[in-house]
């Protein structure tokens, strides 16, 4: 990704400005106020269990084509996080599931071998509602429910996925971060708050 040279708000050429103790690209135009804090993305994935077997998808595309992982993907800029993971699970596996709690999150600094953007990856536990596993045969090569014992015999099961599945099997439902429907900002459009259970 190239350097940002122009303000994305008003197209004024950017300058370097000391802000927050470091040099940042900023817009000098009166009233604009744009400061570039970096490039960020949010990913999400879901652990869906059925009879102590976890839903896995096999990647068809690079990077890591052929590897197995829990279903997931990127969150759209205008999409609530919980809806994004439910959508990704359905798109990649054909399984309809609803968010129960947050199991974990992973933070990856941009430029650390996985791309230019800093990424936050949130892993949810979902409850299966219906559907049979099916895939498109393109982006997703295969899909199914597998036990941890079966995963031991499979090639290229993603380590983070196995770790999250183990957490989901060991930690009782409702012990992860729960969506708080009554918390501050609960009625604001686009606002989702997750916190520790009472």
Phi, psi and omega in degrees: 000131181283169177290149176277122182254335184235149180295127179288348179270316188231000177071012175288140176301136182280153175239170174267134184220137175285120180213126179067027177084009177211159178285133178223154172287133183215157180268127180275355184295136178301132175083352181279297176079009181292132172230130181273113181263002178122178179254130185225151173220157178237128175246162178212154178210158184229135171267117178242121182252145172219112181054049179061021174243137185259144177285125177233148173240147177257122183295136175259340183251157172284153001282159174067034177304137180094343180280157181254142180202168173289149182293146179177182181176201183271150176270132175290154185296338183246025186240128175299141186304314181296324177290326181297316182290323176296320178295314181298318179299314180296313181298318186274337187234346185079003182262131174268128182212155180239147182295135174250311179198172177262127179272321187190169168218153179237136178246129181233123179288139176300144180082002183269034176095357182235019177123173185281339184269142169287136186234137170250130185235115185255128181254121181256157165257130179240154175256128181292135178255320181178182179095154176252140181302129175208155182224170182276349180074007181238276176299319177246120185277326183202163183205150177177175176260132184223145174279164176300324179296319178294323180298328179298332181265354181270148176276142168060048171273124183302132182299317179297323179295313178299318179300315180294322178295316177300318177299315182296326179284329184270325184269123181301150176307140177083004179263352174275190176288128182256149174290129181258106183283347184249358184291175180300134180081007185300334181265358179285135178301136177079002184266127172228131181237129177240136180213171179294146180291156180286000000 
